[in-house]
Amino acid sequence: AHCRRPPWPPAAMVKKLTTASAGFLLNATLDDVTEGRASYTQTGRRKRNREKAEQRTQEIELQAEKAPRLQAKWLEDERKKTQLPRPGREASEGGAPGEGGIGVGIEDFEGGDGTLGKKKARRMAVLAAKKSREAGKKGNAEKRAHAVAAEALKGKAKKTAMTPAAAELLKRCRRDPAGEQRLLALVAERVSGNPEKELEIFDVFFELHNHGSDATTKNLALLSAVAVFKDLVPGYRIREQTEAEKNQVRSKVVLTMEKHEMTLLQTYRRLLPAIEAAMKRDGPTFANALSALVKAGPDFNYRQRLIHTAVRYANSGDAGVRRAVSEGLQDMVEADQRLEASKELVLAVGHIAQTTAAGKGGAGGMHIELLQVFLRLQVGRAESAALQEDTGAMKDADDETLKGLAESSITQGSAHLQKAEAELLYEVFCVYLRVMRQRHFHGRELIACVLVGLARWGQQVNLELLLEILQELRHAVRDAITQSDELVALQGLNCALVLLSGPSQALITDATWLETALTQAFALALPSLYSTHSESAEWPPARCYDLAGGTSLSYSKKELAATLEAESVPFLVLRCLDNAMRCPHGFGKASDGVLATLLEALFLLAASADSFVGMALLREASTLLKKNRRLHTLLDPEGGLFGLGGITDRAVSIAWQLQPLACSLAPSPARIGRGLADVIRGRRALLGDIFSARDAKSWLESEFPQHLVALLEAPKPGSQKVQPTRGAASFCDSPEELRRRIGDCGGF
């Protein structure tokens, strides 16, 4: 019944123990005594493991030869193998070190033959459970830290215990207004002088703001806190450390810096809600403080909350608050290097525009201060960065090297800035088009500011959107002319002419309305030609001029150019004229009859406007007339016929507009009115011989300085009567002479 087999091992097996250099091996030789069985060699376990390892190595090398690894792929594999464990993952999920797990799998402790003893398996299970519990504790600690940061961001900061140093100072202080204000000055001086050591006494500001003796002391405490803290804000975000990072060994210098940064962050968590609550109570008092905080901390923590708060108060009903906060936002935008704060600003303004369009923005709606900030956006930094980049030295560098250099650089690369500018302009045009399509909800100043922005950046959109913008401009200009609104009409015409002068010259679109609309808009502009800064709320405009020491006058060329672009109808007339001559859809290829009508309107404006503004208009009109010699017949009193009205044609002449200029009491207009016709006709005569300014723009920019220069010749109040430097007028020197010249006027 039993299977008959030869005994194993057979008797013919001879055991030979040999000693080799690699160790002891047991060689067994089996003679072929039954069924033709071949010889069999039994090797040891160590040798089998070594052979398997060599085989795996050969397979890996063969795979590498078939698919060679790139540097980026190799670095990615190394990162996966050495990355830190992620909290919340169990060992049973295959916690291999290369997969980011925290547990240790059983296969990591198996032998080469895949065997694992019972005791070892129990030890590995206990170790995996222990590591899982530690990871759970770390994950819970990180969640608690995140919850604390989120609570500080959402609501008011929780009251914390006062530091012993601050409590000691308050204990020794005399609790009356004078004593508390002296303490505020002392604390501000100490914190500003040595912030690393004295920042712990910053709690004095919060305590006196909440429990000061009077309202003045409470306000001064918060204002002093902002004035001190704005000089301590770093230009980067402070990241809170995880529990794993806190357990790492660090040097004393690093620990001191981390402690100072966390103290700054905790102080800011209390300061930001305090300034928000103060703005709700008394906005005019704390508007400048909020503005200073916006300029200092656009790159610090809680940037989104700070910018949204500033945008909300830049659209408030108080003009003083709007002006102070909007100036802070303008400075923030101009200093923004990465365009991240600018994007947050545009998104906040877009939200206000959306709520206003939906009828939820209140009775005030949007104010012009919000969109004036858009005009300060630093669009164009990508081109400047591309010019400054040295691409020759790093031309052959790999991606990882370029990435490391970009991370270590304090400036952004041109590719990053170009992407940020594209996203920024997309949001800006969303706001502009929303305002244009619902312009009946907004005032004329807001629409004019939108048109200025469209003229500046409108050429960077695609052709489909450009055609849509041109249609909106046509409707806006038509409505403005109907309502006799010269500002919106001229801004819309200037925007259309600029858009049609760029790459969109090849567009086939109906632009015949530009010629008629421009002539009508010039006729409407006469009431606003009384001053260069006709639409400015102040004269001179804010932030343009500075009287240093009461004797030296300096001006900001950038601020003055921005003011003239948005708040000057005379300057807008000159820009429309210049762009109309360049635009092929406008007056670039216009006939002599159309140009004659335009020149007639310009000379009429120059004769009827303020004498200072009229000189600039006269200079531009004379330059245009001198270039077109076929229109010199306009200088004749009889004028010229240009086929303007068919059978009912009329003569066009500008000689009669020069007559009142020649009779002007001011010397400059009188000199120009008498000699302008000869200069225009003469081939060798120059307009600079009779015009004192180099061009019309520089003449308009010098309005305020020339008014100040005129005060130098005026006598001081209360001084003795100044003798005239010139002789008295030879006419009308007595009442009898005046009666004789004007005749009998009844009751005179």
Beta strands, then each sheet from edge to edge (+ up, - down):
strand 1: 14-20
strand 2: 23-29
strand 3: 545-548
strand 4: 552-555
sheet 1: 1+ 2-
sheet 2: 3+ 4-
end
